[in-house]
Amino acid sequence: MSRSVVVVGLVIFTAWTLGPFLWAVISSLLPQVALTTTPPDLSPTNLTLDNFKAILADPDLVKGLYNSTIVAASTAVLALMLGSTAAYALSRLHVPGSNRILLVVLATQMFPGIVIIIPLFIVISRSGLIDTYIALIVVYLSFILPIVIWVLKGFFDAIPLELERAAAIDGASPFQTFRLVVLPISLPPLFATGVFAFIESWNEFFFAVILTRINTETAPIAIQQFAGQYTSRYGQMVAAAVLASIPVIVLAVVFRKYILKGFVEGAVKG
Amino acid sequence: MLAVLGYPVATSIVLSFQHVKPGSGQFLGAWVGLNNYLSIFSDPVFVTALSNTLYYATVEVVAVVGFGLAMAMLLNHPFGRFAFFRVILLIPWAISPVANAVMWKWIYNSNYGILNYLLHQLGIINQYVVWLGNQQLALNALLVADIWKSLPFIALLLLAGLQNVPPILYRAARLDGASAWQTFRFVTLPQMRTAILICVVLQTMWALKVFDLIYVLTRGSPADATVTLNYLAYRETFEFGVFGYGAALADVLFLMMFVLALIYLRVFHPMSGAQQAGS
């Protein structure tokens, strides 16, 4: 590729990737008057945090952020506890068929949520668990756990066996080896996998629409309702979207090294 | 794993042969045989939803994998290797689909949206367009928003694939005097087969399942122009309360995805497909 093509391409790439979100951030910092003049009044003296103050005073949005924090943190912790032990077992204990795990992961991606949720909704309704944290967390685990197991198995596979042999010679049981040798050196990938589980459940909308009501509505539901109710409060509507995006963007950028390695390269190598 | 996914799928198939009335937490089913499936094929909304779904998935997969490959090649070029480019790619990937939808709702706003303003300034449109209220444009507007969000993951995946191509192949191509296009066609593409297959499969599945954007931006309007199969199954089940019919629609979608996955495996992986059939 010639140099000029690459430079033009990178400029278009940057404008396209950054533009829409940058415009949302700018809009969230401008008052309604500035946004509804043509052209929009972008003078820096207009910049204000009023939109954010207004939405943080909205009890429904605050409750949504609170609920999302509880659901996403619980899902992440449980996914790590269950996923790390399962992944280690698959990586070390010669479970038959464990090399097919990529197929299982792809299969879970293949199931349309609607196929699973109709029967689950009936079961959950009958057991009175609609609008509870537990229903949401269990459903999230069902599609996040396979991915977590698959990524962690990749990390565990890369740990040299010598370390564990040394532990075994010192008389450690397989579980002690896992807890005292493997876990400590796997902390960064474990944390990154937890971040992934957190982001996925923080952002999830489809199951939340069906399984939550007034008490456990998550942030995406609250934002959607806000945007549907106050269709002309442009700055506030966009501020709500930006506010809910900040935690996940920060997490993704901080842990990008592991996310890229674990999720992206892992998918290519299978 | 089979039990976890198998039970709901089996139940969903059983449900699709029933008429289920939700009421006071009891879901009483009555067998109706093939009636739900027969009503699907006489339902005009199903035809609209099916054609919308196929159009949406085709455009999205072609655009995302095509542009994703272009992005990956840019980022693999020495000029594109700054961490900055990879960091900004994480933004569309990380933000929630609902936040994405609200963001585009503001961009598409017919009175004050930036898109109308820019296109008008550039002289591309003469008067402001109601992007989400126009039958021809609404689905395409959703597509652009979805492509923006889906591109980063696929681009990063393809970038990882590009970095796995042995550099010696490019040196050999250069020695043989291959043009840029020939190098792409005979070195890059064949080496990227697996990575591209994975992207096509994943992106097809995601495109067939699109929900959040439709729910937030159009709710299927105008005149069902943005109703997809997945959204229709949701609407019939959870808004109209027709559980059996909704389950039948969901099973049709599931069958479509299943058949597509098999076809992809055959087309891209003739060898492994044969092995699986034999084992």
Interface residues (C-beta under 8 A of the other chain):
Chain A: M1 R3 V6 V7 G9 L10 F13 T14 W16 T17 L18 P20 F21 W23 A24 S27 L35 T36 T38 P39 P40 V104 L106 A107 T108 Q109 M110 F111 P112 G113 I114 V115 I116 I117 I118 P119 L120 F121 I122 S125 R126 G128 S142 P146 I199 W202 N203 F205 F206 V209 I210 A219 P220 I221 I223 Q224 A227 G228 Y234 M237 V238 A240 A241 V242 A244 S245 V248 I249 L251 A252 V253 R256 I259 L260 V264 E265 A267 V268 K269 G270
Chain B: M1 V4 L5 Y7 P8 V9 T11 S12 L15 V20 P22 G25 Q26 F27 A70 M71 M73 L74 H77 F79 G80 F85 R86 V87 I88 L89 L90 I91 P92 W93 A94 I95 S96 P97 V98 A99 N100 A101 V102 M103 W104 K105 W106 I107 N109 N111 Y112 I114 Y117 Q121 W148 L151 P152 F153 L156 L157 L159 A160 G161 N164 A180 T194 A195 I198 V201 L202 M205 W206 L208 K209 F211 D212 Y215 V216 N230 A233 Y234 T237 F238 F243 G246 A247 L249 A250 D251 L253 F254 M257 F258 A261
